[in-house]
């Protein structure tokens, strides 16, 4: 263990225990002063990750095992037993990475027991421990307005492992832990490096935690019992177009523990072991000098069952570790037939305060056409847009299309390119066509200077049984390799200042925005329906997404059917609906795809758009802040949302709507806890005189608001 001298500069754990309070302030309201750090115990047996909000303790001799995982906000100890630090299958043999043995009682873990635990022959054994500051995940180049432009800070702790068994002596495993400042979040991943003959990496479990059970049940299956709510887990391996992570997740597995013999469940069926791994990755060949990096597991400790608070914590995670998700340019979705329509749209964007133009699906831009004359044409148009300070980009579809028998996904059952993909027929990203597609996109964007990319049908997780596609070996590695190819494209975009809309959960790998969640055919319904449905979509789609992470939709022209009652064109004839739809979205901080050939048709329409955009920009910071959900739209009474940020001068911004055809006066209670205000709130309704309100003991105020028929209003809180 002499190699652990790399931790010599880390402070003694006794310093932490004597000087830092165990009861931090509410980190969602007031920043925590403690910084993330690695501490060592005086006897050299333990290493501790701590940032004032989470404390994770590791025994490092005779091998490494996590012996404590504590939420400092509520004092909850999540760990009940020791487990290996990871589990890796190499050439069809399972190896534990780290781990200590000897615990008999698995319901709880006493620190005194750990001194008697032993290592195990055959496990990967720690031979070095290093610590350093966190390095940026991506070299993010931000070219748009963003709510947060700062990369996260914190510390990284790495345990390095080796194994003396002849069959794996050339394999090294590093288990990484990142702890961030100001948030109870640890990110963990495993890196495997091979310096010998080629080997095959099978299932890699990069996290395995024996957690305290959420509830006890004498009988019942794991599916019937609740999982641990004290920890939220998310990895960068999610897909299926659900617009929600929990449904898109491919890696979180709750297992039972038959060695936990004192559990209440008679059949030992309590789901109390968390394991993280992608299920369909079973055989990735690692050649000499090559390395494999597992999924990145984000572990966010939760201190409440309250839906709003849990959502705020998750939203803070995205804002912290993926700050690019806070970029939120004001964009138009142009349906173009020729270059002149593009020039006109650029001019209209510049004349109204819009910041970006996306060539929508059905437009005349083909990013797969890399001919010199096509590149030159779109570069000229892009240069013009940039001269007007307008970002420009285009739509491209990957999946949900048939290419050829040679290039499409091969069904593992039939061995043919049957309609077995997520979207039926679909190309394999590892096929010749798929690899060429990725190359063409990069070539086109680099050559034209496009700085927005809308990738529809990104890789959706299809497995492919082909053994001839150059981008993967076989079925066993097809999902992993395709996922890596898709991520590489998004990394490239992120690091080249290209903003990405993609309807799948690639946020942790560089994408900026996903659909907020809607049913497309609803945009063929009458405008009256759309207004209320859009507010429902906003309300429902912002529990775990920040406003900037989701896009909505406004059909300026016919979309998915519908008649004249569904569209806004001619815009000047439906100006009231157009203006309210804009206010609903901008008032929520959510960008919508305004899809059509133009933003205005008359000077009156232009002025209405300018007025709304100027209003949005005036309050842009607070309108991009987290949403507190007040009342969901149901058409029967008022509905509304409230933005909050205790760090801004305007700490709250309320949007209220009256869908009824008569004037209403309502007494509304506003929950102001997350504004950071404690005693008095200054509330101003639009341009009216401000009024002072004293907060109740539960941080609420009551105010009376009158709303005209089918109208809206807003209030600022300071």
N, C-alpha and C positions, 0 to 999 in steps of 0.2 A: 504493500500500500504506500510505499515511499513516493510513488509517482503523483500522489495527491498533494504534493507540495505546491501545485498550481493554485491551490486554495489558500495559500499562506497569507495573502493580503486581505482575505475576507474577515470581517469583524467577528469577535467571539459572540456566541449566542447569549452569553450572560449580559452583554451590553444591551441587546434587544430586550431581554426580560426585565431589566432594571429601569429602562428609560422610556419605553414606548407603551402607551395606554393600550389596553386590550378592548376598549370600547370606542371605536372610531365614530366620527360624525357620519350622517347619512351621505354617502358618496354621490347619490343622485341629486343632492341639493347643494352640498358644500364640498369643495375639493379636499381630498385627504392629503395631509402634509407629508406623511411617511412615503419614502421612495422605495421602489422594489430593490431588494438586495438579497445576497446569499450570505448566510451566517453559518459558522461552524461551532460545534460544542467544544468546551474546554478540554474534554478528554479525547477529542478527535474521532469520536464514534458516530456523530450525527452531523448532517448538513440540513439547513433549514432555508426554504424559500419564503420570504415574507415581504409584504408591502403595506401593512396596516389593515388590510381587508381580508387577506387569506394567508394562512400559514400551512405550509406543506413540509413535513419532516421526513427525512430519509436516514435510516441506519446504513452505514457504508462499510461495516465490517461484521462478519467475514465476507459478505457480499451486500449488494444494494437492495433495500426493500423500503417502500413507503410505509411508515409507521404512524403517520398522523396527517389528517387533511381537515383543517378547521376553518369554518367561516367566522371571522372575527366580529362581524356585525351582530350576530345572534348567538355566538358561542357554540354552534352546532358542530359536533365531531361526526364527520361523514364515514370514517373508516372503522370497520369492525374486525378486520383481519388482514394479514399480510398476503400478498400475491406476488408473482414475478413482475418485473417492470415491463416486460413485453414477452410475446411468444412468437417464434419464427419457425416456419417449416422450410427446411433446406434439403433438396433432393429427397423429398417425401418423408423426412424425419423431423419431428417436432422438437424444438429446443426452447427451454426457458431461458430468458435473459434476466440475470440477477435473480433475486428471490431468497428468502430465508424460511426455514422449516422448524417445526417443533410446537406450533401453536395448537393446543387441544381444544380449548373453548373458542368458538368462532363467532359468538354473539357480541363480544367486545374484546378490546385489546388493551391490556395494562402495560405501561411503559417498562415496568420491572421484568416482565416476561421476556422482553426482547433480548436481554443479556444472555439468555439460555438458548436462543435460536441458533441454528447451524446452517451452513451452506449445503450444496449438493453437488456431487461429482456429475459431470456431464453438462451442467448449466454453463452458459456464457458468464464469465466472471469479470468483475470490474478491474481494470488495471490503470485507469487514469480518470481524473475528474477535473474539468476545466469550467471556468466561469468568465463571462464577458458581458458587455452591454449588447442590447438587441440591435441587430442590423435591419434596415428596411426590408420588408418582404419583397417589394417590387420597387424599382427605381421610377416611381410614378411621376409622370410629367403632366401637370395640371394646366390646361389651356382654357378652362371655363371658370365661371363663378363656382365657388365651393363653400359650404358651411364650415368645413374644417380642412385646412390645408396642411396640418401638421402630421408628420409621421409619428407613430407611437414610440414611447421610450420605456425602458425597463432593463431587465437582466436575463441572460441565458445561462442555464446550468446544463452541462453535458456530462453524462456518464459514458465512458468508453469501455467496451467489453471485448474479450477474446476467449477462445476455447482451444484447449490443447489437444482435443481429439483429432487424430490424423485427417479425418474426412472433412473437417471444417477449420483446420488450423490457419488457412489463408483468408478466412472470413473475419471481418471486424464489424462490430455493431456499435453504433453511437445512439444513445437515447437522449433526445433534446427536450428541455423544458424552458419555455419562455414565460416570465412573469412580468406583467405590465404595470406601469404606474397608474394609480388612481382608479383601478377597477379590479374586482375579485376574479381575475381571469388568468388561467394558465393554458398555454398552447403546447401540445406535446406531439412529437413525431419521432420516427425511427429511421436511421440511415444505415444501410448495409453496403459494405465495400468488399469487393472480391479481388485479391491479388494473385490468385492461383488459377487452376483450370476452371472452365465454365461450370457453373452450378445453376440449379433451378430453384427460384424462390417461389414458394407456395403461399399459403395464408400467412399474413403478417398481422398479428394482433398488437397494435401499437399502444393500447391501453387496456389494462385489466384491473379492475378495482372491486374489492369485496366491500360493498357499501352497506350501511345500516338500512334495513328494510323500511319501506314507507308505511306499511301497515301489516298487521298480523291476521291470518285467516286459518282456521283449523283445517278446513278443506278448501279446495279451489285450485284452478290451474293458473299458470303464470299470466296467461292472457286476461284472466278475470281480476287480477290484483294490480294495484297501483304501483307504478315505478317511482324511484326516488325523485322527489320534487326539489331536493336541496341542491341539485346540480343540473345545469342545462348543458347538453353536449351537441356540438355541431362540427362537422368536418367539411373539407373542401372536395367532397365527393358526393354530389347530389344532383339528381336530374329526374325529370318526367313531366315538366311543364305544368306543375301544380300551382306555381306562383307562391308556394309556401314551403319552408324548409322541412317541417316535420313529415310532410308527405313525400318530399323529394329525397329525403335521407336514405342512403344506401349502406350505412356503416354501423349504426347503433344496435347492439344486441344485448338483451337482458337475459342472463342465464340463471339457472338454479345452482345450488351448492349442496351436494349430498354430504359433504364433510361438516356442514353446519348442523350438527345433530341436536342442538338445543332450540332450534327454531320452532315456532308454534305449529306450522303446517305439518300434518301427520305424514304426508308423502314427500316432504322436503321439496316442495314446488314453489317456494317463495322466490320471486325474481330479484335476487340481491347481489348479483355479480354483473357489473357493467363491462362489456367487451366491445372494442371498436375495431372493425376490419371490413373491407369490401368483400362481400360474399362470393362474387363471381370472378375474383382474381386468384387463379389456382396454379399458374405456371409461367413465371417471367424468367427468362434465361438471362443470367448475369455473366458476361464474359470477363476475361482477365482485365483488371484495371477499371471495371465498370462499377457503378453504384446504383442503389435503389433507395428512393426516398418514399416513405409511407405517406398515407394521408395525414393531414394536420388536424389534430383533435383540439377543438376549442372547448375548454371546461370552465363554465361560468357558474360561480356559486350563487345560489338564490336564497333570499331570506324571507320570502313571503309566498303565500298562495294567491295573493291578489293579482288578477289578470293584468290590470293596468301597470302595476309595479313590475311584474315580471316582464311585460313587454318593454317598458322603459329600460330595464337592464339589458335586454337583448339588443335594443336599438343603440344603446350606448356602446355595446361591444362592436357593432358594425362601424359606428362613427370613429371608434378608437383604432381598431386593427385594420380596417379597410376604408380609410378616409376618402378614397376615390368615390365611394358610394354617396358622398355628400355633394358631389358635383351636380349641378342642376341647371343646365342652360335652357333658355326659353327657345323652343324649336317649333318649326312648322313641318308638317308632313305633306310634301308636294306630290301631286299626281300630275306628271308632265308627259307631254307628247313630243315636244321639240325643245331646242335650246332657248328659243325666245321666251318660253314659259318659265324656264329656269332663271333667266335674267330678270324677268318681271317679278318673280317670287323673291329673289335676292333684294331687289329694290324695295319691295313692299316690307320685307323684314327690316331693312335699314330704316325705313320711314316710320315704323311703328315701335321700334325698340326691341324687336326680336333679335336673338343672338345666333341662331343656327337654322339650317335648312337640311332636311332629310328627304332624299328622293325616295318616295314610298314605293311599295310593291305595286306593280302595274305601270311604273314609270319607264322612261326610255333609256335609263342607265343600266348597262350590263357590266358589272365588275369582273365578270369572267372573260371579257373581251380585252385581251392585253395587246392587241394590235397597236402599232405605233400611232396610227391616225386617231384611234379611239382614246389612247392615253393623252395625246396632244389636245384633243378637243376638250376633254374633261379637266385637264390641267388649266386650260385657258378660262374655263368657267369657274374653276376653283379659285384661280388668281383673282378673278373679278369679285367673287364673294369675299375673299380675304381683304381686298382693297376697301370693302364696305364694312369691315370688322364682323363678317358673318362666317361662322363655321359651316362647312358643307360636307355631306356624305351621302351614302346610299344604302339601300336594302339589298341583302343577298340571302337566298334560301339554300340551306345545305340539305336537310333531310326532307321527308315527305315528297320525294320525287324518285322516279326510276331512271337509272343511268344505263346499265347493261347487265347481262348475266355475269360478265367477268368482274364488274366493279360493285355490284350490289351485295348487301349483307347475305351471307349464306346461312340458311336455317340448319341448326345442329341436328335436327331430327331427320329431315328429308335429304339434307346435303345439297339442296337446291336454293336458288334465290327466290324462295316463296315469299308470300306476304306475311312474314313473321316478325318484321321490325316493329318498333313502337308506332310508327306512322304507316304501317303496311309495308310497301316497298320503300327501300331507302338505300343509299350508297353506303359502303363501308369507308370510313375516313382513312383506314389504312390501305385501301386499294390504290391502284395507279391513279385513278381519277381523283380520289380523295386527297392524295398527296399533292397532285397538280392543282386542285382547287385551292388548297391552303397557300400554295406558292403564288397562284394568280392573284389572290386577294391582297397579299402583302405587296406584290409587284405593282398592282393597280394603285393601292393607297399611297405607296411611297412615290410612285411616278406622278400622280396627280396632285398630291398634297391634301387629299381628303382627310379630314380630321374628325369625322363621325362615321361610325359603322353600325348598321342595324343587321344583326345576324339572326334571321328567323330559322327555326328548326335547327338549332345547334345540336351537337352530338347528344342524343337522348339516352345513351346507355345500351344501345344494341350490341349483342354479342354476335360474333361472326365465326363460322366454322371453316372458313377458307384457310388452306395451308399454302396458298400461292400469292396472297396479297403481300406486297413488300413491307407494309407498315406494321405487321404483326406476324407472329409465328403460327398460331393456331387458335382454337376456341379458348384455350386456357389463359392467354394473355391479351385476347382481342379487346376486351372492355378497357383494361388498363392502358394499353397502347393508344387506343383511340381517344380516351380521356386525356392522356398526356399531350396528344397532338392538338386537341381543342384548346387545352389550357395554354399551350405554347403560343397559339395565335392571340389569345387574350392578353397574355403577358407582353407580347410584342406590341400590341395596340396600346396597352397601358403605359408602356415605357417610351412610346413614340408620340404621346399626347393625343391619341385617338380615342374619342369617347365612344363607348359601346353600349347599345341597347341589345339585350339578348333575353328571350323568354324562357330562361332556365337559370338555375341557382349556381352561377359561377362567380358570385360576388367576391369570394375569398381569393379568386385568381384573376382579378382585374376588371371584371365588368362593372358597369355603373348603374344600370337600371333594368328593371323587369316589369312586366305588366302588373298593374295593381291588383288585377283579378276581376274579370268581367266575362260575360257571355256575348260574343260578337253579334249574334243575331238581334240582341236587344237594341242595337243601334239602328235597326229598321223600324223600331216602334216610334210612336208620336213623340215629339219633342217634350211634351208635358211629362210623359213617362220617363224619358231619358234623364231629365233634370233630377227627379227623385231617385231613380236607380243609380245615377252617378254618385249622389251623396251617400247612398247605402254602400256602394263600392269603396268609396273613400273611407268611410267609417270602418268597414270590415277589413280593409286592406292595409290599415296602418296600426294594427295592434302590435305587430312584430317587425314591421318595416318602417323606416323613417319616410317622411314625405318625398324626399329626393330619390328613394329607391324604387318607386313605382310610377308607371305612366298610365294615364287614362286615355279616353278617346272622344273626339267630337267630329262627327261626320258632316263636313261642310257640304259634301255632295252625297249622292246615293251610295249606300254601303250595305251589303248583305240583304238587299231587297228594300221594301218599304216604299212609301209614296212621298208626295210633296210634304206631308205632315211630319215626316221624319227628318228632313234635311233643313239646312239653314240657308242654302242658296235659293233665291237671291238674298244675300246677306242683309241688304238694306231693308228688306221687307220682313225680316225676322230679327231685328236688331235687339229687341228686349230679351229674347231667348238667347241670342248669341252672347250678349253681355253677361247674363246670369250664369251661363255655362262657364264662361271665362272666370268669373268671380268665384264660382264654386271650386274650381280647380286651383286657381292661383291663391285663393284664400285658404286652401288646405296645404299650399306649398307643393302641390302635385302638378307636374307638367302633363298636358294632354297632347295627343297626336291630332292636331287640327288638320284633317285630311281633306284636301281639295286643291283647286288651281290657284287660289288667291286668299289673302287675309282680309281684303276690303274691296268693295265695288263702288263706293261713293265717298266723298269727303266726310260726310257725316259718320259713315261706318269707320273710316280711318281714325277719326277723332275718338270714337268710342273705344277702339282697340288701344290707341295711345293712352287714353285716360286709365284704362284697366292696367296696362303694363306699367305705367308710371306709379300707380297705386301699389302694385306688387313690389316694384323695386324700392319704393320708399320704406316698406316694411319687410324687406326680403329676409333679413336675418331672423326675425322672430317668426315669420311665416314658414321658414324651413326648420324651425325648432320642433321638438317632439310634440305629439298631439295627445291631449287628454280628451277622452271620449265622454261627451256630455249626454246626448240623447240621439239615438239612431232615427233616421228619417223613416216615417211610416205613413205620411200623408194625412195623419189624423190630428197632429198638433205640431208644435215647434220642434225643430231639431237643431243640433249644433255640435261644434267641436271647440277646443281651446288649445292654442300653442303655448308652451312654457319653456323658459330658459332663465334660471336665476342669475346667470352671469351677464345678462344684457340689461340695458337701461329700461327698455320695454320688456317686462318680465312675463307678460301674458298677452295673448291676442285671441279674442273670442269671435267666432263666426256663428250667427244665428239666422235661422230661416223660418218663414211662415208659409207653408204650402196651401193654406186655406184661402177661401175666397172672401173672407171677412177679416176685419181688423181684430187682433187679439192683444190682450195685455196679460203678461204672465210674470209671476214671481219665480225667479230662477236662482238656484243655489249654485255658486261656483266654488269648486274645490281648489284652493290656492296653495296647497302644501308645496307642490313642486315648482312654484314660482320663487320659493325661497323667502317670501314675505311672512312676517310673524305677527305684526300688530295692525298696520294700516295699509290699505290698498287705495290708490288713486285711480278711479275708473273714468274713462272718457268714451262716450258713444259718438263715433264719427267726429263731426266738428262741433259737437255740443260742449258746454262747459263741463269740466271734470268735477267729479264728486268723490268725497272721501268716505271710505267704509272701514269699520273696525272689524278685524277678523275674529271669529269665534274661537273657542278652545280647540276645535278640530280643524282650524285653518280654512273655514268657509266664510263666504259673505252671501247675503241675500240682496238681490236687486230686482227692481220692477222694470220690465221692458215692454214697450208697445211696438207692435209690428203691423204694418199695413198689409192688405191682402197680397198674397203671392210675392212677398218681398223678402229682403235680407237686410241685415245690418252687421256692423262690427264694433268691437270695443277694445280699447287698449288698457292694459293694467300696468301701473308703475308703483 
